[in-house]
């Protein structure tokens, strides 16, 4: 009996390449691809920034939790997770119950540059974006370091990053168990 391939969840800070790399990895694996921010926007008919502004961050985090727990496929999907999805207690464990977690990581200076001109990241909006990136990164980095195998994305080609993620996923998927215990 063949066990369905576990999902691959890409986590990490804004600007690490989760959406770009996730789409390419999904294509290589023949999996469906989902971006949690995009899925929430589509299902709720408004941009993430409007959800944050109108309902608050806690409400948005609950939408993320429900999406992962109840609305995405249980197998054979690559999911690019919003940068804060694993921050609330229990969220990383939720992902690990549903599949393999890989953390994309880049040096802080690279993240500052990559997020410099984006308008769709509500926690980085407004004045002194660089300070906000530095503070949020410092607060989240310990969580990202615990998340799963870390793949560096700064200064590497997309092809190299995709190949690295594929190697990690294939190795960890062989040992993955549905209860999250490898």
FIKOLZA-1660 file (N, C-alpha, C; in steps of 0.1 Angstrom, whole numbers, plus 5000, padded with zeros to 4 digits):
% residues 182
   i   px   py   pz ch aa at
   1 5008 4988 5000  A  X  N
   1 5000 5000 5000  A  X CA
   1 5009 5012 5000  A  X  C
   2 5007 5021 4991  A  X  N
   2 5014 5034 4990  A  X CA
   2 5009 5044 4999  A  X  C
   3 5017 5051 5007  A  X  N
   3 5013 5062 5015  A  X CA
   3 5014 5074 5007  A  X  C
   4 5004 5083 5008  A  X  N
   4 5005 5096 5000  A  X CA
   4 5017 5104 5005  A  X  C
   5 5023 5111 4996  A  X  N
   5 5035 5120 4999  A  X CA
   5 5030 5131 5008  A  X  C
   6 5038 5132 5019  A  X  N
   6 5034 5143 5028  A  X CA
   6 5036 5157 5022  A  X  C
   7 5029 5166 5027  A  X  N
   7 5030 5180 5022  A  X CA
   7 5044 5185 5026  A  X  C
   8 5048 5196 5018  A  X  N
   8 5060 5203 5021  A  X CA
   8 5056 5217 5025  A  X  C
   9 5060 5221 5037  A  X  N
   9 5057 5235 5042  A  X CA
   9 5070 5243 5042  A  X  C
  10 5070 5254 5034  A  X  N
  10 5081 5263 5034  A  X CA
  10 5078 5275 5044  A  X  C
  11 5087 5276 5054  A  X  N
  11 5085 5287 5063  A  X CA
  11 5097 5296 5063  A  X  C
  12 5096 5308 5069  A  X  N
  12 5108 5317 5069  A  X CA
  12 5103 5331 5069  A  X  C
  13 5112 5340 5070  A  X  N
  13 5109 5354 5070  A  X CA
  13 5105 5359 5056  A  X  C
  14 5098 5370 5056  A  X  N
  14 5094 5377 5043  A  X CA
  14 5107 5379 5035  A  X  C
  15 5106 5376 5022  A  X  N
  15 5117 5379 5013  A  X CA
  15 5127 5367 5012  A  X  C
  16 5125 5356 5019  A  X  N
  16 5134 5344 5017  A  X CA
  16 5132 5336 5005  A  X  C
  17 5120 5339 4998  A  X  N
  17 5118 5332 4985  A  X CA
  17 5108 5320 4986  A  X  C
  18 5100 5320 4997  A  X  N
  18 5091 5309 4999  A  X CA
  18 5081 5307 4987  A  X  C
  19 5076 5317 4982  A  X  N
  19 5066 5316 4971  A  X CA
  19 5073 5312 4958  A  X  C
  20 5083 5318 4955  A  X  N
  20 5091 5315 4942  A  X CA
  20 5096 5301 4942  A  X  C
  21 5103 5298 4953  A  X  N
  21 5109 5285 4954  A  X CA
  21 5099 5274 4955  A  X  C
  22 5088 5277 4963  A  X  N
  22 5078 5267 4965  A  X CA
  22 5071 5263 4952  A  X  C
  23 5068 5273 4944  A  X  N
  23 5062 5270 4931  A  X CA
  23 5071 5262 4922  A  X  C
  24 5084 5265 4922  A  X  N
  24 5093 5257 4914  A  X CA
  24 5095 5242 4920  A  X  C
  25 5095 5241 4933  A  X  N
  25 5096 5228 4939  A  X CA
  25 5083 5220 4936  A  X  C
  26 5072 5226 4937  A  X  N
  26 5059 5219 4934  A  X CA
  26 5059 5214 4920  A  X  C
  27 5064 5222 4911  A  X  N
  27 5064 5218 4897  A  X CA
  27 5073 5206 4895  A  X  C
  28 5084 5206 4902  A  X  N
  28 5094 5195 4901  A  X CA
  28 5088 5182 4907  A  X  C
  29 5081 5183 4918  A  X  N
  29 5075 5171 4924  A  X CA
  29 5061 5167 4918  A  X  C
  30 5055 5176 4910  A  X  N
  30 5042 5173 4905  A  X CA
  30 5031 5175 4915  A  X  C
  31 5034 5183 4925  A  X  N
  31 5025 5186 4936  A  X CA
  31 5017 5199 4933  A  X  C
  32 5006 5200 4940  A  X  N
  32 4998 5213 4940  A  X CA
  32 5006 5223 4947  A  X  C
  33 5005 5236 4944  A  X  N
  33 5012 5247 4951  A  X CA
  33 5002 5256 4957  A  X  C
  34 5004 5260 4970  A  X  N
  34 4996 5270 4977  A  X CA
  34 5004 5280 4984  A  X  C
  35 5000 5293 4983  A  X  N
  35 5007 5303 4991  A  X CA
  35 4996 5308 5001  A  X  C
  36 4999 5306 5014  A  X  N
  36 4988 5309 5024  A  X CA
  36 4983 5323 5023  A  X  C
  37 4991 5333 5021  A  X  N
  37 4986 5347 5020  A  X CA
  37 4976 5348 5008  A  X  C
  38 4980 5343 4996  A  X  N
  38 4972 5343 4984  A  X CA
  38 4959 5336 4986  A  X  C
  39 4960 5324 4992  A  X  N
  39 4947 5316 4995  A  X CA
  39 4938 5324 5004  A  X  C
  40 4943 5330 5014  A  X  N
  40 4934 5338 5023  A  X CA
  40 4928 5350 5016  A  X  C
  41 4936 5356 5008  A  X  N
  41 4931 5368 5000  A  X CA
  41 4920 5363 4991  A  X  C
  42 4922 5352 4984  A  X  N
  42 4912 5347 4975  A  X CA
  42 4899 5343 4982  A  X  C
  43 4900 5336 4993  A  X  N
  43 4889 5331 5001  A  X CA
  43 4881 5342 5008  A  X  C
  44 4888 5353 5011  A  X  N
  44 4881 5363 5019  A  X CA
  44 4879 5376 5011  A  X  C
  45 4883 5376 4998  A  X  N
  45 4880 5387 4989  A  X CA
  45 4887 5400 4993  A  X  C
  46 4897 5400 5000  A  X  N
  46 4905 5412 5003  A  X CA
  46 4919 5409 5006  A  X  C
  47 4928 5419 5004  A  X  N
  47 4942 5418 5006  A  X CA
  47 4945 5415 5021  A  X  C
  48 4956 5409 5023  A  X  N
  48 4961 5406 5037  A  X CA
  48 4962 5419 5045  A  X  C
  49 4967 5430 5039  A  X  N
  49 4968 5443 5046  A  X CA
  49 4954 5448 5051  A  X  C
  50 4944 5446 5043  A  X  N
  50 4930 5450 5047  A  X CA
  50 4925 5441 5059  A  X  C
  51 4928 5428 5058  A  X  N
  51 4924 5419 5069  A  X CA
  51 4931 5424 5082  A  X  C
  52 4944 5427 5081  A  X  N
  52 4952 5432 5093  A  X CA
  52 4945 5444 5098  A  X  C
  53 4943 5454 5089  A  X  N
  53 4937 5467 5093  A  X CA
  53 4923 5466 5099  A  X  C
  54 4915 5458 5093  A  X  N
  54 4901 5457 5097  A  X CA
  54 4898 5447 5109  A  X  C
  55 4906 5436 5109  A  X  N
  55 4902 5426 5118  A  X CA
  55 4914 5423 5128  A  X  C
  56 4926 5428 5125  A  X  N
  56 4937 5426 5134  A  X CA
  56 4945 5414 5131  A  X  C
  57 4958 5414 5136  A  X  N
  57 4967 5403 5134  A  X CA
  57 4962 5390 5139  A  X  C
  58 4956 5390 5151  A  X  N
  58 4951 5377 5157  A  X CA
  58 4941 5370 5148  A  X  C
  59 4932 5378 5143  A  X  N
  59 4922 5372 5134  A  X CA
  59 4928 5367 5121  A  X  C
  60 4938 5374 5116  A  X  N
  60 4945 5368 5104  A  X CA
  60 4952 5355 5108  A  X  C
  61 4959 5355 5119  A  X  N
  61 4966 5342 5123  A  X CA
  61 4956 5331 5125  A  X  C
  62 4944 5334 5129  A  X  N
  62 4934 5323 5130  A  X CA
  62 4930 5318 5116  A  X  C
  63 4929 5327 5107  A  X  N
  63 4926 5324 5093  A  X CA
  63 4937 5314 5087  A  X  C
  64 4949 5318 5091  A  X  N
  64 4960 5309 5086  A  X CA
  64 4959 5295 5092  A  X  C
  65 4956 5295 5105  A  X  N
  65 4955 5282 5112  A  X CA
  65 4944 5273 5106  A  X  C
  66 4933 5279 5104  A  X  N
  66 4922 5272 5098  A  X CA
  66 4925 5267 5084  A  X  C
  67 4932 5275 5076  A  X  N
  67 4935 5272 5063  A  X CA
  67 4944 5259 5063  A  X  C
  68 4955 5259 5071  A  X  N
  68 4964 5248 5072  A  X CA
  68 4957 5236 5078  A  X  C
  69 4949 5237 5088  A  X  N
  69 4944 5226 5095  A  X CA
  69 4932 5220 5088  A  X  C
  70 4924 5228 5080  A  X  N
  70 4911 5223 5075  A  X CA
  70 4909 5224 5060  A  X  C
  71 4916 5233 5054  A  X  N
  71 4912 5236 5040  A  X CA
  71 4922 5233 5029  A  X  C
  72 4935 5230 5033  A  X  N
  72 4944 5226 5023  A  X CA
  72 4945 5211 5021  A  X  C
  73 4950 5206 5010  A  X  N
  73 4951 5191 5008  A  X CA
  73 4959 5185 5019  A  X  C
  74 4956 5173 5022  A  X  N
  74 4964 5165 5033  A  X CA
  74 4977 5160 5028  A  X  C
  75 4979 5159 5015  A  X  N
  75 4991 5153 5010  A  X CA
  75 4994 5159 4996  A  X  C
  76 5006 5157 4992  A  X  N
  76 5011 5161 4978  A  X CA
  76 5009 5175 4975  A  X  C
  77 5012 5184 4984  A  X  N
  77 5011 5199 4982  A  X CA
  77 5024 5205 4987  A  X  C
  78 5028 5216 4981  A  X  N
  78 5038 5225 4986  A  X CA
  78 5031 5237 4990  A  X  C
  79 5034 5242 5003  A  X  N
  79 5027 5253 5009  A  X CA
  79 5037 5264 5013  A  X  C
  80 5037 5275 5006  A  X  N
  80 5045 5287 5010  A  X CA
  80 5037 5294 5021  A  X  C
  81 5043 5293 5033  A  X  N
  81 5036 5299 5045  A  X CA
  81 5040 5314 5047  A  X  C
  82 5030 5321 5052  A  X  N
  82 5033 5335 5055  A  X CA
  82 5043 5336 5066  A  X  C
  83 5051 5346 5066  A  X  N
  83 5063 5347 5076  A  X CA
  83 5059 5346 5090  A  X  C
  84 5047 5349 5094  A  X  N
  84 5043 5348 5108  A  X CA
  84 5035 5336 5112  A  X  C
  85 5032 5327 5102  A  X  N
  85 5024 5316 5104  A  X CA
  85 5028 5307 5116  A  X  C
  86 5041 5305 5117  A  X  N
  86 5046 5296 5128  A  X CA
  86 5049 5303 5141  A  X  C
  87 5046 5316 5142  A  X  N
  87 5050 5323 5154  A  X CA
  87 5040 5319 5166  A  X  C
  88 5027 5319 5164  A  X  N
  88 5019 5315 5176  A  X CA
  88 5022 5301 5181  A  X  C
  89 5020 5299 5193  A  X  N
  89 5023 5286 5200  A  X CA
  89 5014 5275 5193  A  X  C
  90 5020 5264 5190  A  X  N
  90 5013 5253 5184  A  X CA
  90 5013 5252 5169  A  X  C
  91 5016 5263 5162  A  X  N
  91 5015 5264 5148  A  X CA
  91 5025 5255 5141  A  X  C
  92 5038 5256 5146  A  X  N
  92 5048 5248 5140  A  X CA
  92 5045 5233 5141  A  X  C
  93 5040 5229 5153  A  X  N
  93 5036 5215 5155  A  X CA
  93 5024 5211 5146  A  X  C
  94 5015 5220 5143  A  X  N
  94 5004 5218 5134  A  X CA
  94 5010 5214 5120  A  X  C
  95 5019 5222 5116  A  X  N
  95 5025 5220 5102  A  X CA
  95 5032 5206 5102  A  X  C
  96 5040 5203 5113  A  X  N
  96 5047 5190 5113  A  X CA
  96 5038 5178 5114  A  X  C
  97 5025 5180 5119  A  X  N
  97 5015 5169 5119  A  X CA
  97 5011 5166 5104  A  X  C
  98 5012 5177 5096  A  X  N
  98 5007 5175 5082  A  X CA
  98 5017 5173 5072  A  X  C
  99 5030 5174 5075  A  X  N
  99 5040 5172 5065  A  X CA
  99 5054 5176 5070  A  X  C
 100 5063 5178 5060  A  X  N
 100 5077 5182 5062  A  X CA
 100 5078 5197 5062  A  X  C
 101 5086 5202 5072  A  X  N
 101 5088 5217 5073  A  X CA
 101 5102 5220 5069  A  X  C
 102 5104 5229 5060  A  X  N
 102 5117 5234 5056  A  X CA
 102 5117 5249 5058  A  X  C
 103 5127 5254 5064  A  X  N
 103 5128 5269 5067  A  X CA
 103 5138 5275 5057  A  X  C
 104 5133 5284 5049  A  X  N
 104 5142 5292 5040  A  X CA
 104 5147 5304 5048  A  X  C
 105 5160 5307 5046  A  X  N
 105 5167 5317 5054  A  X CA
 105 5176 5325 5045  A  X  C
 106 5178 5337 5049  A  X  N
 106 5187 5346 5041  A  X CA
 106 5193 5356 5052  A  X  C
 107 5205 5361 5049  A  X  N
 107 5210 5371 5058  A  X CA
 107 5201 5383 5059  A  X  C
 108 5202 5390 5071  A  X  N
 108 5193 5401 5073  A  X CA
 108 5195 5412 5063  A  X  C
 109 5207 5415 5058  A  X  N
 109 5209 5425 5048  A  X CA
 109 5201 5422 5035  A  X  C
 110 5201 5409 5032  A  X  N
 110 5194 5405 5020  A  X CA
 110 5179 5406 5021  A  X  C
 111 5174 5403 5033  A  X  N
 111 5160 5405 5036  A  X CA
 111 5156 5419 5036  A  X  C
 112 5164 5428 5041  A  X  N
 112 5161 5442 5041  A  X CA
 112 5160 5447 5026  A  X  C
 113 5169 5443 5018  A  X  N
 113 5168 5447 5004  A  X CA
 113 5157 5441 4997  A  X  C
 114 5154 5428 4999  A  X  N
 114 5143 5421 4992  A  X CA
 114 5129 5426 4996  A  X  C
 115 5128 5431 5008  A  X  N
 115 5115 5436 5012  A  X CA
 115 5113 5451 5011  A  X  C
 116 5124 5458 5006  A  X  N
 116 5124 5472 5006  A  X CA
 116 5112 5479 4998  A  X  C
 117 5109 5473 4987  A  X  N
 117 5099 5479 4978  A  X CA
 117 5085 5471 4978  A  X  C
 118 5082 5464 4988  A  X  N
 118 5070 5457 4988  A  X CA
 118 5059 5464 4996  A  X  C
 119 5047 5465 4991  A  X  N
 119 5037 5472 4998  A  X CA
 119 5027 5463 5005  A  X  C
 120 5028 5450 5002  A  X  N
 120 5018 5440 5007  A  X CA
 120 5021 5433 5020  A  X  C
 121 5031 5438 5027  A  X  N
 121 5035 5432 5040  A  X CA
 121 5031 5441 5052  A  X  C
 122 5019 5439 5058  A  X  N
 122 5014 5449 5067  A  X CA
 122 5023 5451 5080  A  X  C
 123 5030 5441 5084  A  X  N
 123 5039 5443 5096  A  X CA
 123 5052 5451 5093  A  X  C
 124 5054 5453 5080  A  X  N
 124 5066 5461 5076  A  X CA
 124 5063 5474 5070  A  X  C
 125 5050 5478 5069  A  X  N
 125 5045 5490 5063  A  X CA
 125 5048 5502 5071  A  X  C
 126 5049 5514 5065  A  X  N
 126 5051 5526 5072  A  X CA
 126 5065 5531 5071  A  X  C
 127 5068 5540 5081  A  X  N
 127 5081 5546 5082  A  X CA
 127 5091 5537 5087  A  X  C
 128 5104 5539 5084  A  X  N
 128 5115 5531 5089  A  X CA
 128 5114 5516 5087  A  X  C
 129 5111 5512 5075  A  X  N
 129 5109 5498 5072  A  X CA
 129 5121 5490 5076  A  X  C
 130 5133 5495 5074  A  X  N
 130 5145 5487 5077  A  X CA
 130 5145 5484 5092  A  X  C
 131 5142 5493 5101  A  X  N
 131 5142 5491 5115  A  X CA
 131 5131 5480 5118  A  X  C
 132 5120 5481 5112  A  X  N
 132 5109 5471 5114  A  X CA
 132 5114 5457 5110  A  X  C
 133 5120 5456 5098  A  X  N
 133 5125 5443 5094  A  X CA
 133 5135 5438 5104  A  X  C
 134 5145 5446 5108  A  X  N
 134 5155 5441 5118  A  X CA
 134 5148 5437 5131  A  X  C
 135 5139 5444 5136  A  X  N
 135 5132 5441 5149  A  X CA
 135 5124 5428 5148  A  X  C
 136 5116 5427 5137  A  X  N
 136 5108 5415 5135  A  X CA
 136 5116 5403 5132  A  X  C
 137 5127 5404 5125  A  X  N
 137 5136 5393 5122  A  X CA
 137 5142 5388 5135  A  X  C
 138 5147 5398 5143  A  X  N
 138 5153 5394 5156  A  X CA
 138 5143 5386 5165  A  X  C
 139 5131 5390 5165  A  X  N
 139 5121 5384 5173  A  X CA
 139 5117 5370 5168  A  X  C
 140 5117 5368 5155  A  X  N
 140 5113 5356 5149  A  X CA
 140 5124 5346 5146  A  X  C
 141 5136 5350 5145  A  X  N
 141 5147 5341 5141  A  X CA
 141 5148 5329 5150  A  X  C
 142 5147 5330 5163  A  X  N
 142 5148 5318 5171  A  X CA
 142 5137 5308 5168  A  X  C
 143 5125 5312 5164  A  X  N
 143 5114 5303 5160  A  X CA
 143 5118 5297 5147  A  X  C
 144 5123 5304 5137  A  X  N
 144 5127 5299 5124  A  X CA
 144 5137 5288 5126  A  X  C
 145 5147 5291 5135  A  X  N
 145 5158 5281 5137  A  X CA
 145 5153 5268 5142  A  X  C
 146 5142 5268 5149  A  X  N
 146 5137 5255 5155  A  X CA
 146 5127 5248 5145  A  X  C
 147 5124 5255 5134  A  X  N
 147 5113 5251 5125  A  X CA
 147 5116 5238 5118  A  X  C
 148 5127 5236 5113  A  X  N
 148 5131 5225 5105  A  X CA
 148 5144 5227 5098  A  X  C
 149 5147 5218 5089  A  X  N
 149 5160 5220 5082  A  X CA
 149 5160 5234 5075  A  X  C
 150 5171 5241 5077  A  X  N
 150 5172 5254 5072  A  X CA
 150 5180 5254 5058  A  X  C
 151 5175 5261 5048  A  X  N
 151 5181 5262 5035  A  X CA
 151 5183 5277 5033  A  X  C
 152 5196 5280 5030  A  X  N
 152 5200 5294 5028  A  X CA
 152 5196 5298 5014  A  X  C
 153 5191 5310 5012  A  X  N
 153 5187 5314 4999  A  X CA
 153 5194 5327 4994  A  X  C
 154 5202 5333 5003  A  X  N
 154 5209 5345 4999  A  X CA
 154 5221 5341 4990  A  X  C
 155 5223 5348 4979  A  X  N
 155 5235 5346 4971  A  X CA
 155 5235 5333 4963  A  X  C
 156 5224 5326 4962  A  X  N
 156 5223 5314 4955  A  X CA
 156 5214 5315 4943  A  X  C
 157 5216 5306 4933  A  X  N
 157 5206 5306 4922  A  X CA
 157 5193 5299 4926  A  X  C
 158 5183 5302 4919  A  X  N
 158 5170 5295 4922  A  X CA
 158 5172 5280 4920  A  X  C
 159 5178 5276 4909  A  X  N
 159 5181 5262 4907  A  X CA
 159 5187 5255 4918  A  X  C
 160 5198 5261 4923  A  X  N
 160 5205 5255 4935  A  X CA
 160 5196 5254 4947  A  X  C
 161 5189 5264 4950  A  X  N
 161 5180 5264 4961  A  X CA
 161 5169 5253 4960  A  X  C
 162 5163 5252 4948  A  X  N
 162 5153 5242 4945  A  X CA
 162 5159 5228 4947  A  X  C
 163 5170 5226 4941  A  X  N
 163 5177 5213 4943  A  X CA
 163 5179 5209 4957  A  X  C
 164 5184 5219 4965  A  X  N
 164 5186 5217 4979  A  X CA
 164 5173 5213 4987  A  X  C
 165 5163 5221 4984  A  X  N
 165 5150 5219 4991  A  X CA
 165 5145 5205 4987  A  X  C
 166 5146 5201 4974  A  X  N
 166 5141 5188 4970  A  X CA
 166 5149 5177 4977  A  X  C
 167 5162 5178 4978  A  X  N
 167 5170 5168 4986  A  X CA
 167 5165 5167 5000  A  X  C
 168 5163 5178 5007  A  X  N
 168 5159 5178 5021  A  X CA
 168 5145 5172 5021  A  X  C
 169 5136 5176 5013  A  X  N
 169 5122 5171 5013  A  X CA
 169 5122 5156 5011  A  X  C
 170 5129 5151 5001  A  X  N
 170 5129 5136 4998  A  X CA
 170 5134 5128 5010  A  X  C
 171 5145 5133 5016  A  X  N
 171 5151 5126 5027  A  X CA
 171 5141 5126 5039  A  X  C
 172 5136 5138 5042  A  X  N
 172 5127 5139 5054  A  X CA
 172 5114 5132 5052  A  X  C
 173 5109 5132 5040  A  X  N
 173 5096 5126 5037  A  X CA
 173 5096 5111 5039  A  X  C
 174 5108 5105 5036  A  X  N
 174 5109 5090 5039  A  X CA
 174 5107 5087 5053  A  X  C
 175 5111 5096 5062  A  X  N
 175 5110 5093 5076  A  X CA
 175 5098 5099 5083  A  X  C
 176 5091 5107 5076  A  X  N
 176 5079 5114 5082  A  X CA
 176 5068 5105 5086  A  X  C
 177 5062 5107 5097  A  X  N
 177 5050 5100 5102  A  X CA
 177 5039 5110 5104  A  X  C
 178 5026 5106 5101  A  X  N
 178 5015 5115 5102  A  X CA
 178 5013 5122 5116  A  X  C
 179 5019 5116 5126  A  X  N
 179 5017 5123 5139  A  X CA
 179 5027 5133 5142  A  X  C
 180 5036 5136 5132  A  X  N
 180 5046 5146 5133  A  X CA
 180 5059 5142 5139  A  X  C
 181 5059 5129 5143  A  X  N
 181 5072 5124 5149  A  X CA
 181 5080 5116 5138  A  X  C
 182 5092 5121 5136  A  X  N
 182 5101 5114 5126  A  X CA
 182 5110 5104 5132  A  X  C
% end
